[in-house]
Amino acid sequence: MKDDSTADFSYRHLRSRHLPHQPIGTRDSRAALGTWQGLYLWEHRNGSFRRQITVTTLG
């Protein structure tokens, strides 16, 4: 019997690898987005889980 929290981990991992990744420029310590641009994050798992978002800056 599989643990429900990891039952479809392989499928979810594979799906996340095929989502596009996009670097985002910054200006004055803020995301340099156009008027109609925005950032969206979504969760692939069902249910609520504690998450941590890591932002890496270069330069």
N, CA, C and O of each residue as an XYZ file, in Angstrom:
236
protein
N       0.844     -1.182      0.000
C       0.000      0.000      0.000
C       0.892      1.250      0.000
O       1.806      1.365      0.817
N       0.626      2.161     -0.901
C       1.432      3.375     -1.023
C       0.952      4.443     -0.049
O      -0.228      4.530      0.287
N       1.897      5.239      0.382
C       1.568      6.395      1.209
C       0.906      7.444      0.312
O       1.424      7.741     -0.764
N      -0.228      8.007      0.735
C      -0.965      8.963     -0.101
C      -0.147     10.204     -0.451
O      -0.353     10.799     -1.509
N       0.772     10.599      0.417
C       1.530     11.821      0.156
C       2.579     11.635     -0.940
O       3.041     12.624     -1.510
N       2.968     10.394     -1.250
C       3.989     10.163     -2.273
C       3.508      9.257     -3.400
O       4.298      8.874     -4.263
N       2.232      8.911     -3.403
C       1.716      7.942     -4.375
C       1.964      8.371     -5.813
O       2.300      7.535     -6.653
N       1.808      9.651     -6.114
C       1.992     10.100     -7.496
C       3.145     11.095     -7.612
O       3.124     11.975     -8.473
N       4.145     10.954     -6.750
C       5.278     11.877     -6.769
C       5.999     11.860     -8.111
O       6.362     12.918     -8.624
N       6.211     10.688     -8.688
C       6.936     10.605     -9.964
C       6.206     11.369    -11.058
O       6.828     12.099    -11.830
N       4.897     11.207    -11.126
C       4.098     11.926    -12.120
C       4.208     13.430    -11.901
O       4.412     14.183    -12.853
N       4.076     13.863    -10.669
C       4.138     15.297    -10.371
C       5.535     15.857    -10.644
O       5.668     16.972    -11.149
N       6.560     15.102    -10.320
C       7.922     15.557    -10.577
C       8.153     15.704    -12.082
O       8.724     16.699    -12.530
N       7.717     14.731    -12.845
C       7.862     14.791    -14.296
C       7.124     15.999    -14.862
O       7.656     16.705    -15.719
N       5.909     16.242    -14.391
C       5.128     17.382    -14.870
C       5.836     18.695    -14.532
O       5.879     19.600    -15.365
N       6.384     18.810    -13.335
C       7.041     20.055    -12.944
C       8.293     20.322    -13.777
O       8.643     21.481    -14.004
N       8.968     19.281    -14.232
C      10.162     19.454    -15.047
C       9.837     19.991    -16.438
O      10.716     20.541    -17.102
N       8.611     19.845    -16.882
C       8.243     20.293    -18.223
C       7.551     21.653    -18.230
O       7.210     22.170    -19.293
N       7.346     22.225    -17.065
C       6.793     23.573    -17.014
C       7.906     24.562    -17.346
O       9.064     24.329    -16.998
N       7.571     25.656    -18.011
C       8.619     26.612    -18.377
C       9.205     27.322    -17.155
O       8.509     27.556    -16.167
N      10.475     27.654    -17.238
C      11.152     28.443    -16.225
C      11.540     29.756    -16.883
O      12.014     29.770    -18.019
N      11.344     30.840    -16.185
C      11.603     32.149    -16.776
C      12.347     33.029    -15.785
O      11.843     33.293    -14.693
N      13.542     33.489    -16.149
C      14.212     34.454    -15.274
C      13.460     35.780    -15.307
O      12.881     36.146    -16.330
N      13.470     36.489    -14.201
C      12.750     37.760    -14.094
C      13.744     38.838    -13.689
O      14.424     38.723    -12.669
N      13.817     39.874    -14.490
C      14.709     40.987    -14.172
C      14.177     41.801    -13.000
O      12.985     41.770    -12.695
N      15.071     42.523    -12.353
C      14.665     43.391    -11.244
C      15.155     44.810    -11.484
O      16.136     45.045    -12.190
N      14.448     45.738    -10.878
C      14.816     47.149    -10.930
C      14.459     47.748     -9.574
O      13.307     47.667     -9.148
N      15.423     48.341     -8.899
C      15.220     48.919     -7.562
C      14.639     47.890     -6.591
O      13.714     48.190     -5.837
N      15.188     46.678     -6.616
C      14.788     45.576     -5.719
C      13.352     45.106     -5.921
O      12.773     44.497     -5.021
N      12.776     45.375     -7.070
C      11.416     44.915     -7.385
C      11.435     44.212     -8.736
O      12.286     44.499     -9.578
N      10.507     43.301     -8.941
C      10.410     42.602    -10.225
C      10.115     43.616    -11.323
O       9.200     44.430    -11.193
N      10.884     43.566    -12.397
C      10.710     44.491    -13.518
C       9.677     43.901    -14.473
O      10.024     43.274    -15.474
N       8.415     44.110    -14.149
C       7.311     43.581    -14.946
C       6.605     44.712    -15.675
O       6.569     45.847    -15.199
N       6.046     44.392    -16.832
C       5.268     45.364    -17.584
C       3.910     45.612    -16.933
O       3.563     44.980    -15.936
N       3.163     46.522    -17.499
C       1.861     46.903    -16.954
C       0.925     45.719    -16.790
O       0.240     45.622    -15.772
N       0.876     44.826    -17.749
C      -0.079     43.714    -17.732
C       0.569     42.382    -17.360
O      -0.039     41.326    -17.536
N       1.781     42.426    -16.854
C       2.471     41.200    -16.463
C       2.305     40.941    -14.970
O       2.120     41.871    -14.184
N       2.374     39.671    -14.592
C       2.283     39.296    -13.186
C       2.984     37.970    -12.953
O       3.347     37.277    -13.904
N       3.171     37.622    -11.704
C       3.775     36.347    -11.324
C       2.703     35.480    -10.682
O       1.945     35.949     -9.832
N       2.638     34.219    -11.085
C       1.640     33.297    -10.550
C       2.322     32.011    -10.120
O       3.148     31.471    -10.856
N       1.993     31.524     -8.958
C       2.492     30.251     -8.450
C       1.296     29.354     -8.205
O       0.253     29.814     -7.740
N       1.444     28.067     -8.517
C       0.350     27.148     -8.208
C       0.917     25.845     -7.688
O       2.073     25.505     -7.939
N       0.100     25.135     -6.973
C       0.490     23.886     -6.331
C      -0.040     22.712     -7.126
O      -1.196     22.720     -7.549
N       0.797     21.693     -7.338
C       0.386     20.508     -8.087
C      -0.303     19.464     -7.221
O      -1.008     18.602     -7.745
N      -0.118     19.524     -5.927
C      -0.712     18.527     -5.035
C      -2.085     18.978     -4.563
O      -2.388     20.170     -4.523
N      -2.898     18.009     -4.211
C      -4.189     18.317     -3.596
C      -3.983     18.452     -2.093
O      -3.152     17.750     -1.516
N      -4.715     19.328     -1.469
C      -4.591     19.518     -0.029
C      -3.627     20.641      0.288
O      -2.977     21.200     -0.595
N      -3.551     20.955      1.558
C      -2.665     22.043      1.972
C      -1.392     21.461      2.579
O      -1.435     20.516      3.366
N      -0.278     22.037      2.203
C       1.029     21.629      2.692
C       1.826     22.887      2.992
O       1.624     23.924      2.360
N       2.714     22.794      3.938
C       3.589     23.926      4.242
C       4.646     24.024      3.143
O       5.282     23.025      2.809
N       4.837     25.203      2.586
C       5.783     25.408      1.496
C       6.754     26.531      1.838
O       6.453     27.417      2.638
N       7.905     26.473      1.225
C       8.900     27.531      1.337
C       9.307     27.916     -0.079
O       9.632     27.048     -0.889
N       9.293     29.188     -0.377
C       9.690     29.679     -1.695
C      11.086     30.274     -1.571
O      11.342     31.108     -0.703
N      11.978     29.839     -2.443
C      13.348     30.337     -2.443
C      13.564     31.175     -3.693
O      13.287     30.729     -4.806
N      14.052     32.375     -3.504
C      14.362     33.268     -4.615
C      15.877     33.414     -4.671
O      16.511     33.761     -3.675
N      16.449     33.150     -5.834
C      17.891     33.265     -6.019
C      18.176     34.483     -6.886
O      17.614     34.622     -7.972
N      19.037     35.353     -6.412
C      19.389     36.540     -7.191
C      20.838     36.427     -7.648
O      21.698     35.935     -6.918
N      21.088     36.885     -8.846
C      22.429     36.890     -9.430
C      22.800     38.316     -9.797
O      21.956     39.090    -10.247
N      24.047     38.654     -9.605
C      24.509     39.955    -10.052
C      24.743     40.948     -8.968
O      25.136     42.081     -9.244
